[in-house]
Amino acid sequence: MPPRASGVPPVDVLLRRYRHAGEPLACVPVTEGLLNRGFRLTTTRGTYFLKQHLDAATADRATVARQHRATQRLHALGLPVAPPLTDARGRTVAVVGGHCYALHPWVEGRHRDGGQLSTGGCRRLGTLLGQVHTALDRVMGAPGAAGPDGAPGGTDADACASADPQDTFRAIDELIRLVRAHRPRDSFDALAEHRLRERRRLLAQHAHHRPPAASGADWVHGDFHPLNLLYRGAEPAAIVDWDRLGLRPRAEEAVRAAAIFFVRPGGELALGKVRAYARAYRRATGADGAELAAAAHRVWWERLNDFWTLRWRYQLHDRRADAQFPAVSALAVWWTREYEAVREAFAG
């Protein structure tokens, strides 16, 4: 996880590289985003999105440039993406002070979660993700082949393996210890301890349902959720933040995205919307119900074993994800109870 950096990026230095971008007038931080930093940069020539790459796993120059080449090719195929601008030497990545920066066109739009989407909007969302996956097959090549920059593509083995419940039990015990030691104790701590103990019981009951490792992987966006999709009216205007572009099971990304878009505040999934979305996704990709059912099982198991929001709060002392915890933690419990209904919504 990147540090919570503060201050203003070296705008003057950067804009000397982008001579066509004009002189700086204002640079305002964009509040959304947990892994990197973004700014709305206004100049004498227009408005831009300036991105500072901080996530250690993806912030090196070669990785960022590879993402850029992929989005350029997706844009050429007509997908709603916002490729970076090139500087005076044709480069898309600027390295200043050891950090990678990129300048993108500013896209006017708003984020919309599943509660704000009509049934038709849910279908368009599923179709869009399906189109992204099939287009990535074209621009990135077959898994294991060289990507658009000539670098070999490898499968993320950790993303294809399933969590070991024994490891999760140890993680739960450590988190409970940290929760109980936290002072002053508040209502969040009480809910966290309740959910951790509840999850330990559920895992003990369902440990025999651990899925095998995924058998294959495809190129995926890697982080497809409402804050990474901008709408203009009812239509998607831009898919942003391609930092997690990589090789993982594509149907799992479809399920994972639905679990974020369509979760309600109480932790339930809007299954009617999930069904419309999943059917559109299957039509766009040619995936069958069995593929989505297997993916739903794997993502359910992932949710049952995951405590990233609590790790951030109690191990990294970062509370930016606290607001997500109530719905995320309730979803795992609800999904376990409604397992068959969720499976049918994705596969039926």
C-alpha positions as a Markdown table, in Angstrom:
| # | Residue | x | y | z |
|---|---|---|---|---|
| 1 | Met | 0.0 | 0.0 | 0.0 |
| 2 | Pro | 1.4 | 3.4 | -0.9 |
| 3 | Pro | 2.0 | 6.1 | 1.7 |
| 4 | Arg | -0.5 | 8.8 | 2.2 |
| 5 | Ala | 1.6 | 11.4 | 0.5 |
| 6 | Ser | 0.8 | 15.1 | 0.7 |
| 7 | Gly | 1.6 | 18.2 | -1.2 |
| 8 | Val | 1.5 | 19.2 | -4.8 |
| 9 | Pro | 3.3 | 17.3 | -7.6 |
| 10 | Pro | 6.1 | 19.0 | -9.6 |
| 11 | Val | 3.7 | 20.5 | -12.1 |
| 12 | Asp | 6.1 | 23.0 | -13.6 |
| 13 | Val | 8.7 | 20.3 | -14.3 |
| 14 | Leu | 6.1 | 18.0 | -15.7 |
| 15 | Leu | 4.5 | 20.6 | -18.0 |
| 16 | Arg | 7.9 | 21.5 | -19.5 |
| 17 | Arg | 7.8 | 18.0 | -21.0 |
| 18 | Tyr | 4.2 | 18.4 | -22.2 |
| 19 | Arg | 4.8 | 21.6 | -24.2 |
| 20 | His | 1.4 | 21.4 | -25.8 |
| 21 | Ala | -0.4 | 21.3 | -22.4 |
| 22 | Gly | 0.0 | 25.0 | -21.6 |
| 23 | Glu | 0.9 | 26.8 | -18.4 |
| 24 | Pro | -0.4 | 25.7 | -15.0 |
| 25 | Leu | -3.3 | 27.5 | -13.4 |
| 26 | Ala | -4.5 | 25.1 | -10.7 |
| 27 | Cys | -3.8 | 21.6 | -9.4 |
| 28 | Val | -6.4 | 20.1 | -7.1 |
| 29 | Pro | -6.2 | 16.6 | -5.5 |
| 30 | Val | -8.9 | 14.1 | -6.5 |
| 31 | Thr | -10.2 | 12.5 | -3.4 |
| 32 | Glu | -11.2 | 9.1 | -4.9 |
| 33 | Gly | -8.6 | 6.3 | -5.0 |
| 34 | Leu | -6.8 | 4.4 | -2.3 |
| 35 | Leu | -3.6 | 3.2 | -4.1 |
| 36 | Asn | -2.3 | 6.1 | -6.2 |
| 37 | Arg | -2.8 | 9.9 | -6.2 |
| 38 | Gly | -4.7 | 11.9 | -8.8 |
| 39 | Phe | -5.0 | 15.6 | -9.5 |
| 40 | Arg | -7.3 | 17.8 | -11.6 |
| 41 | Leu | -4.7 | 19.9 | -13.4 |
| 42 | Thr | -6.0 | 23.1 | -15.1 |
| 43 | Thr | -3.8 | 24.9 | -17.6 |
| 44 | Thr | -4.0 | 27.7 | -20.1 |
| 45 | Arg | -4.8 | 25.0 | -22.7 |
| 46 | Gly | -7.5 | 23.0 | -20.8 |
| 47 | Thr | -8.1 | 20.5 | -18.0 |
| 48 | Tyr | -6.2 | 17.2 | -17.5 |
| 49 | Phe | -6.0 | 14.3 | -15.1 |
| 50 | Leu | -2.5 | 14.1 | -13.6 |
| 51 | Lys | -1.7 | 10.7 | -12.0 |
| 52 | Gln | 1.1 | 9.9 | -9.6 |
| 53 | His | 1.8 | 6.2 | -9.5 |
| 54 | Leu | 2.6 | 5.1 | -5.9 |
| 55 | Asp | 1.5 | 1.5 | -5.6 |
| 56 | Ala | 4.8 | -0.4 | -5.2 |
| 57 | Ala | 3.4 | -3.4 | -7.1 |
| 58 | Thr | 2.7 | -1.5 | -10.3 |
| 59 | Ala | 4.5 | 1.9 | -10.1 |
| 60 | Asp | 7.7 | 1.1 | -12.0 |
| 61 | Arg | 8.2 | 2.7 | -15.4 |
| 62 | Ala | 8.0 | -0.4 | -17.5 |
| 63 | Thr | 4.8 | -1.6 | -15.9 |
| 64 | Val | 3.1 | 1.8 | -16.3 |
| 65 | Ala | 4.2 | 2.1 | -19.9 |
| 66 | Arg | 2.8 | -1.4 | -20.6 |
| 67 | Gln | -0.5 | -0.3 | -19.2 |
| 68 | His | -0.5 | 2.7 | -21.4 |
| 69 | Arg | 0.2 | 0.8 | -24.6 |
| 70 | Ala | -2.7 | -1.5 | -23.7 |
| 71 | Thr | -5.1 | 1.4 | -23.3 |
| 72 | Gln | -4.0 | 3.0 | -26.5 |
| 73 | Arg | -4.8 | -0.1 | -28.4 |
| 74 | Leu | -8.1 | -0.5 | -26.6 |
| 75 | His | -9.0 | 3.1 | -27.5 |
| 76 | Ala | -8.2 | 2.3 | -31.1 |
| 77 | Leu | -10.8 | -0.5 | -31.0 |
| 78 | Gly | -13.4 | 1.9 | -29.7 |
| 79 | Leu | -13.5 | 1.0 | -26.0 |
| 80 | Pro | -14.2 | 3.9 | -23.6 |
| 81 | Val | -10.8 | 4.5 | -22.1 |
| 82 | Ala | -8.6 | 7.6 | -21.7 |
| 83 | Pro | -5.1 | 6.8 | -22.9 |
| 84 | Pro | -2.3 | 9.1 | -21.6 |
| 85 | Leu | -1.0 | 12.0 | -23.6 |
| 86 | Thr | 2.5 | 11.8 | -25.0 |
| 87 | Asp | 5.2 | 14.3 | -24.2 |
| 88 | Ala | 7.4 | 16.2 | -26.6 |
| 89 | Arg | 9.5 | 13.0 | -27.1 |
| 90 | Gly | 6.6 | 10.7 | -27.6 |
| 91 | Arg | 6.7 | 9.2 | -24.1 |
| 92 | Thr | 3.7 | 8.6 | -21.8 |
| 93 | Val | 5.6 | 8.2 | -18.5 |
| 94 | Ala | 7.5 | 11.0 | -16.8 |
| 95 | Val | 9.8 | 10.1 | -13.9 |
| 96 | Val | 10.5 | 13.0 | -11.5 |
| 97 | Gly | 11.9 | 12.6 | -8.1 |
| 98 | Gly | 11.8 | 8.8 | -8.3 |
| 99 | His | 8.0 | 8.8 | -9.0 |
| 100 | Cys | 6.2 | 8.0 | -12.2 |
| 101 | Tyr | 3.6 | 10.5 | -13.5 |
| 102 | Ala | 1.2 | 10.4 | -16.4 |
| 103 | Leu | -1.0 | 13.0 | -18.0 |
| 104 | His | -4.4 | 12.0 | -19.2 |
| 105 | Pro | -7.3 | 14.0 | -20.8 |
| 106 | Trp | -9.8 | 15.0 | -18.2 |
| 107 | Val | -13.1 | 13.1 | -18.6 |
| 108 | Glu | -16.2 | 14.8 | -17.4 |
| 109 | Gly | -18.5 | 12.2 | -15.8 |
| 110 | Arg | -19.7 | 10.7 | -12.6 |
| 111 | His | -19.4 | 7.4 | -10.8 |
| 112 | Arg | -22.5 | 5.2 | -10.6 |
| 113 | Asp | -23.0 | 2.1 | -8.4 |
| 114 | Gly | -25.4 | -0.6 | -9.1 |
| 115 | Gly | -28.2 | 1.0 | -7.2 |
| 116 | Gln | -28.2 | 3.8 | -9.7 |
| 117 | Leu | -28.3 | 1.5 | -12.7 |
| 118 | Ser | -31.5 | 0.5 | -14.4 |
| 119 | Thr | -31.9 | -3.1 | -15.6 |
| 120 | Gly | -30.8 | -1.9 | -19.0 |
| 121 | Gly | -27.8 | -0.2 | -17.4 |
| 122 | Cys | -26.9 | -3.5 | -15.7 |
| 123 | Arg | -27.0 | -5.2 | -19.1 |
| 124 | Arg | -24.8 | -2.5 | -20.6 |
| 125 | Leu | -22.3 | -2.9 | -17.8 |
| 126 | Gly | -22.1 | -6.6 | -18.3 |
| 127 | Thr | -21.7 | -6.2 | -22.0 |
| 128 | Leu | -19.0 | -3.5 | -21.5 |
| 129 | Leu | -16.9 | -5.8 | -19.2 |
| 130 | Gly | -17.3 | -8.6 | -21.7 |
| 131 | Gln | -16.1 | -6.4 | -24.5 |
| 132 | Val | -13.1 | -5.3 | -22.4 |
| 133 | His | -12.1 | -9.0 | -21.9 |
| 134 | Thr | -12.5 | -10.0 | -25.5 |
| 135 | Ala | -10.6 | -6.9 | -26.7 |
| 136 | Leu | -7.8 | -7.6 | -24.2 |
| 137 | Asp | -7.4 | -11.0 | -25.8 |
| 138 | Arg | -6.7 | -9.2 | -29.1 |
| 139 | Val | -4.4 | -6.4 | -27.9 |
| 140 | Met | -2.4 | -8.4 | -25.3 |
| 141 | Gly | -2.2 | -11.8 | -27.0 |
| 142 | Ala | -2.6 | -15.3 | -25.6 |
| 143 | Pro | -1.7 | -15.9 | -22.0 |
| 144 | Gly | 2.0 | -16.5 | -21.7 |
| 145 | Ala | 2.7 | -14.6 | -25.0 |
| 146 | Ala | 4.4 | -11.2 | -25.2 |
| 147 | Gly | 2.2 | -8.2 | -24.4 |
| 148 | Pro | 2.1 | -5.1 | -26.6 |
| 149 | Asp | 5.5 | -4.0 | -25.3 |
| 150 | Gly | 7.1 | -7.3 | -26.2 |
| 151 | Ala | 7.4 | -8.3 | -22.5 |
| 152 | Pro | 6.2 | -11.8 | -21.6 |
| 153 | Gly | 2.9 | -12.1 | -19.8 |
| 154 | Gly | 2.8 | -14.3 | -16.8 |
| 155 | Thr | -0.1 | -15.6 | -14.7 |
| 156 | Asp | -0.4 | -14.3 | -11.2 |
| 157 | Ala | -0.2 | -17.6 | -9.3 |
| 158 | Asp | -1.4 | -16.1 | -6.1 |
| 159 | Ala | -4.6 | -14.8 | -7.8 |
| 160 | Cys | -5.3 | -18.4 | -9.1 |
| 161 | Ala | -4.8 | -20.2 | -5.8 |
| 162 | Ser | -7.5 | -20.4 | -3.2 |
| 163 | Ala | -7.0 | -19.3 | 0.4 |
| 164 | Asp | -6.0 | -21.9 | 3.0 |
| 165 | Pro | -8.5 | -21.8 | 5.9 |
| 166 | Gln | -5.7 | -22.6 | 8.4 |
| 167 | Asp | -3.9 | -19.4 | 7.3 |
| 168 | Thr | -7.2 | -17.5 | 7.7 |
| 169 | Phe | -7.8 | -18.9 | 11.2 |
| 170 | Arg | -4.3 | -17.6 | 12.2 |
| 171 | Ala | -5.1 | -14.2 | 10.6 |
| 172 | Ile | -8.4 | -14.0 | 12.4 |
| 173 | Asp | -6.7 | -14.7 | 15.8 |
| 174 | Glu | -4.1 | -12.0 | 15.2 |
| 175 | Leu | -6.8 | -9.4 | 14.1 |
| 176 | Ile | -8.9 | -10.2 | 17.2 |
| 177 | Arg | -5.9 | -9.6 | 19.3 |
| 178 | Leu | -5.3 | -6.2 | 17.7 |
| 179 | Val | -9.0 | -5.3 | 17.9 |
| 180 | Arg | -9.2 | -6.1 | 21.6 |
| 181 | Ala | -6.1 | -4.1 | 22.3 |
| 182 | His | -7.3 | -1.0 | 20.4 |
| 183 | Arg | -8.0 | 2.1 | 22.6 |
| 184 | Pro | -10.2 | 3.8 | 22.9 |
| 185 | Arg | -12.6 | 1.0 | 22.0 |
| 186 | Asp | -15.5 | 2.1 | 19.8 |
| 187 | Ser | -18.5 | 0.7 | 17.9 |
| 188 | Phe | -16.3 | -0.2 | 14.9 |
| 189 | Asp | -14.1 | -2.3 | 17.1 |
| 190 | Ala | -17.2 | -4.1 | 18.5 |
| 191 | Leu | -18.5 | -4.8 | 15.0 |
| 192 | Ala | -15.0 | -6.0 | 13.8 |
| 193 | Glu | -14.6 | -8.5 | 16.7 |
| 194 | His | -18.2 | -9.8 | 16.1 |
| 195 | Arg | -17.6 | -10.3 | 12.4 |
| 196 | Leu | -14.2 | -12.0 | 12.9 |
| 197 | Arg | -15.7 | -14.5 | 15.4 |
| 198 | Glu | -18.7 | -15.0 | 13.1 |
| 199 | Arg | -16.3 | -15.6 | 10.1 |
| 200 | Arg | -14.3 | -18.1 | 12.1 |
| 201 | Arg | -17.4 | -20.2 | 12.7 |
| 202 | Leu | -18.5 | -20.0 | 9.1 |
| 203 | Leu | -15.1 | -21.1 | 7.9 |
| 204 | Ala | -15.1 | -24.1 | 10.3 |
| 205 | Gln | -18.4 | -25.1 | 8.8 |
| 206 | His | -17.4 | -24.7 | 5.2 |
| 207 | Ala | -13.7 | -25.5 | 5.1 |
| 208 | His | -14.4 | -28.6 | 3.0 |
| 209 | His | -15.8 | -26.4 | 0.3 |
| 210 | Arg | -12.4 | -24.9 | -0.5 |
| 211 | Pro | -12.1 | -24.6 | -4.3 |
| 212 | Pro | -9.1 | -26.0 | -6.3 |
| 213 | Ala | -6.7 | -23.6 | -7.9 |
| 214 | Ala | -8.1 | -21.9 | -11.1 |
| 215 | Ser | -7.2 | -23.8 | -14.2 |
| 216 | Gly | -6.4 | -20.8 | -16.5 |
| 217 | Ala | -6.2 | -17.1 | -16.7 |
| 218 | Asp | -6.8 | -14.3 | -19.2 |
| 219 | Trp | -6.0 | -10.6 | -19.5 |
| 220 | Val | -8.3 | -8.6 | -17.2 |
| 221 | His | -8.6 | -5.0 | -16.0 |
| 222 | Gly | -7.9 | -6.2 | -12.5 |
| 223 | Asp | -9.8 | -3.6 | -10.6 |
| 224 | Phe | -13.2 | -3.1 | -12.3 |
| 225 | His | -15.5 | -1.3 | -9.8 |
| 226 | Pro | -17.6 | 1.9 | -9.6 |
| 227 | Leu | -14.8 | 4.3 | -8.8 |
| 228 | Asn | -12.9 | 3.1 | -11.9 |
| 229 | Leu | -15.8 | 3.7 | -14.3 |
| 230 | Leu | -17.1 | 7.2 | -15.3 |
| 231 | Tyr | -20.5 | 7.7 | -16.7 |
| 232 | Arg | -21.8 | 10.5 | -18.9 |
| 233 | Gly | -25.6 | 10.3 | -18.5 |
| 234 | Ala | -26.6 | 6.6 | -18.7 |
| 235 | Glu | -23.6 | 5.6 | -20.9 |
| 236 | Pro | -20.1 | 4.7 | -19.7 |
| 237 | Ala | -17.6 | 7.4 | -20.7 |
| 238 | Ala | -14.3 | 6.0 | -19.5 |
| 239 | Ile | -12.8 | 3.0 | -17.7 |
| 240 | Val | -9.9 | 4.3 | -15.7 |
| 241 | Asp | -7.1 | 3.0 | -13.4 |
| 242 | Trp | -5.5 | 0.1 | -15.4 |
| 243 | Asp | -2.8 | -0.4 | -12.7 |
| 244 | Arg | -3.9 | -4.0 | -12.0 |
| 245 | Leu | -4.0 | -5.1 | -15.6 |
| 246 | Gly | -2.8 | -8.7 | -15.6 |
| 247 | Leu | -3.5 | -12.4 | -16.1 |
| 248 | Arg | -6.2 | -13.8 | -13.9 |
| 249 | Pro | -9.4 | -15.8 | -14.4 |
| 250 | Arg | -11.7 | -13.4 | -16.4 |
| 251 | Ala | -15.0 | -14.8 | -15.1 |
| 252 | Glu | -13.8 | -14.2 | -11.5 |
| 253 | Glu | -13.3 | -10.5 | -12.4 |
| 254 | Ala | -16.9 | -10.5 | -13.7 |
| 255 | Val | -18.2 | -11.9 | -10.4 |
| 256 | Arg | -15.9 | -9.8 | -8.3 |
| 257 | Ala | -17.1 | -6.6 | -10.1 |
| 258 | Ala | -20.8 | -7.6 | -9.6 |
| 259 | Ala | -20.1 | -8.1 | -5.9 |
| 260 | Ile | -19.0 | -4.5 | -5.6 |
| 261 | Phe | -21.4 | -2.8 | -8.0 |
| 262 | Phe | -24.5 | -4.6 | -6.8 |
| 263 | Val | -24.0 | -4.9 | -3.0 |
| 264 | Arg | -26.5 | -3.1 | -0.9 |
| 265 | Pro | -25.7 | -1.3 | 2.4 |
| 266 | Gly | -26.9 | -4.3 | 4.4 |
| 267 | Gly | -24.6 | -6.7 | 2.6 |
| 268 | Glu | -27.2 | -8.3 | 0.2 |
| 269 | Leu | -26.7 | -8.5 | -3.5 |
| 270 | Ala | -29.4 | -7.1 | -5.8 |
| 271 | Leu | -29.8 | -10.5 | -7.6 |
| 272 | Gly | -32.1 | -9.3 | -10.3 |
| 273 | Lys | -29.5 | -6.8 | -11.4 |
| 274 | Val | -26.8 | -9.4 | -11.1 |
| 275 | Arg | -28.7 | -11.7 | -13.3 |
| 276 | Ala | -29.2 | -9.1 | -16.1 |
| 277 | Tyr | -25.5 | -8.1 | -15.9 |
| 278 | Ala | -24.2 | -11.7 | -15.9 |
| 279 | Arg | -26.4 | -12.8 | -18.9 |
| 280 | Ala | -25.1 | -9.8 | -20.9 |
| 281 | Tyr | -21.5 | -10.6 | -19.9 |
| 282 | Arg | -21.9 | -14.3 | -21.0 |
| 283 | Arg | -23.3 | -13.2 | -24.4 |
| 284 | Ala | -20.5 | -10.8 | -24.9 |
| 285 | Thr | -17.7 | -13.3 | -24.1 |
| 286 | Gly | -19.3 | -16.6 | -25.0 |
| 287 | Ala | -18.8 | -17.8 | -21.4 |
| 288 | Asp | -21.2 | -20.5 | -20.3 |
| 289 | Gly | -23.1 | -20.8 | -17.0 |
| 290 | Ala | -20.7 | -23.4 | -15.6 |
| 291 | Glu | -17.8 | -20.9 | -16.0 |
| 292 | Leu | -19.7 | -18.2 | -14.1 |
| 293 | Ala | -20.9 | -20.7 | -11.4 |
| 294 | Ala | -17.3 | -21.9 | -10.8 |
| 295 | Ala | -16.1 | -18.3 | -10.6 |
| 296 | Ala | -18.9 | -17.4 | -8.2 |
| 297 | His | -17.8 | -20.2 | -5.9 |
| 298 | Arg | -14.2 | -19.1 | -6.0 |
| 299 | Val | -15.1 | -15.4 | -5.3 |
| 300 | Trp | -17.4 | -16.5 | -2.4 |
| 301 | Trp | -14.5 | -18.4 | -0.9 |
| 302 | Glu | -12.3 | -15.4 | -1.4 |
| 303 | Arg | -14.7 | -13.2 | 0.4 |
| 304 | Leu | -15.0 | -15.7 | 3.2 |
| 305 | Asn | -11.3 | -15.5 | 3.8 |
| 306 | Asp | -10.6 | -11.9 | 3.2 |
| 307 | Phe | -10.2 | -9.1 | 5.8 |
| 308 | Trp | -8.3 | -6.4 | 3.8 |
| 309 | Thr | -10.3 | -3.5 | 5.4 |
| 310 | Leu | -9.4 | -4.7 | 8.9 |
| 311 | Arg | -5.8 | -5.2 | 7.9 |
| 312 | Trp | -5.6 | -1.6 | 6.8 |
| 313 | Arg | -7.1 | -0.3 | 10.0 |
| 314 | Tyr | -5.4 | -2.5 | 12.6 |
| 315 | Gln | -2.1 | -3.5 | 11.0 |
| 316 | Leu | -1.4 | -0.5 | 8.7 |
| 317 | His | -3.2 | 2.1 | 10.9 |
| 318 | Asp | -5.0 | 3.5 | 7.9 |
| 319 | Arg | -8.7 | 4.1 | 8.2 |
| 320 | Arg | -9.5 | 5.1 | 4.6 |
| 321 | Ala | -11.3 | 1.8 | 4.0 |
| 322 | Asp | -13.3 | 1.8 | 7.2 |
| 323 | Ala | -16.5 | 2.9 | 5.5 |
| 324 | Gln | -16.4 | -0.2 | 3.3 |
| 325 | Phe | -16.2 | -2.7 | 6.1 |
| 326 | Pro | -19.9 | -3.0 | 7.2 |
| 327 | Ala | -21.2 | -3.9 | 3.8 |
| 328 | Val | -18.2 | -6.0 | 2.8 |
| 329 | Ser | -18.2 | -8.0 | 6.0 |
| 330 | Ala | -22.0 | -8.5 | 5.9 |
| 331 | Leu | -21.8 | -9.7 | 2.3 |
| 332 | Ala | -19.7 | -12.7 | 3.1 |
| 333 | Val | -22.3 | -13.9 | 5.7 |
| 334 | Trp | -25.3 | -13.2 | 3.4 |
| 335 | Trp | -23.7 | -14.9 | 0.4 |
| 336 | Thr | -23.0 | -18.0 | 2.5 |
| 337 | Arg | -26.6 | -18.2 | 3.5 |
| 338 | Glu | -27.9 | -17.5 | 0.0 |
| 339 | Tyr | -25.3 | -19.4 | -1.9 |
| 340 | Glu | -27.5 | -21.2 | -4.3 |
| 341 | Ala | -29.5 | -18.1 | -5.2 |
| 342 | Val | -26.3 | -16.2 | -5.9 |
| 343 | Arg | -25.0 | -19.1 | -8.0 |
| 344 | Glu | -28.1 | -19.2 | -10.1 |
| 345 | Ala | -28.1 | -15.4 | -10.6 |
| 346 | Phe | -24.6 | -15.7 | -12.2 |
| 347 | Ala | -25.1 | -18.9 | -14.1 |
| 348 | Gly | -28.9 | -19.1 | -14.9 |
